Amino acid sequence: MTIDTIDMASPEELAPILLVCLQRLGQHGRDGALALARLVADDDGDFDEAADWIAEIAAGALID
């Protein structure tokens, strides 16, 4: 997958990439969080939605 194909990617295609990216940002700690924060706009509803779901996953509350 390339950046150009992300808009057409399915959840099954995106999820493994997001997981690896989040893990790598986590390895960078605060610097990784700050790099992401610089990209996110205050009114980005899509990001807020995704962050809520990720928080549920991190809490172990999202069960298939």
C-alpha positions in Angstrom: 0.0 0.0 0.0 1.1 3.5 -0.7 0.0 6.9 0.6 -1.9 7.4 -2.6 -4.1 4.3 -2.0 -5.0 5.0 1.7 -8.3 6.7 0.7 -9.5 3.4 -0.9 -8.1 1.0 1.7 -10.4 -1.2 3.7 -10.2 -1.4 7.5 -8.5 -4.8 7.2 -5.8 -3.2 5.1 -5.3 -0.1 7.3 -5.4 -1.7 10.7 -2.0 -3.5 10.6 -0.3 -0.4 9.3 -1.9 1.8 12.0 -0.8 -0.7 14.6 2.8 -0.7 13.5 2.8 3.1 13.3 1.3 3.6 16.7 3.8 1.1 18.2 6.7 2.9 16.6 5.4 6.3 17.8 5.0 4.8 21.3 8.7 3.8 21.2 9.5 7.4 20.6 7.4 8.3 23.7 6.6 12.0 24.2 8.5 13.0 21.0 6.3 10.6 19.0 3.1 12.0 20.6 4.2 15.6 19.9 5.0 14.8 16.3 1.4 13.4 15.9 -0.1 16.3 17.8 1.5 18.8 15.5 -0.5 17.3 12.6 -3.9 17.0 14.2 -6.2 20.0 14.0 -8.4 20.9 17.0 -11.6 20.4 15.0 -10.6 17.1 13.3 -13.7 15.0 14.0 -12.4 11.9 12.2 -9.3 11.9 14.4 -11.4 12.3 17.5 -13.6 9.4 16.5 -10.5 7.2 15.8 -8.9 8.3 19.1 -12.1 7.3 21.0 -12.0 3.8 19.5 -8.3 3.4 20.1 -8.9 4.4 23.8 -11.6 1.6 24.0 -9.2 -0.9 22.5 -6.4 0.2 24.9 -8.8 -0.3 27.8 -9.8 -3.7 26.6 -13.4 -2.6 26.2 -13.8 -3.3 22.5 -14.8 -6.9 21.9 -15.6 -8.4 18.5 
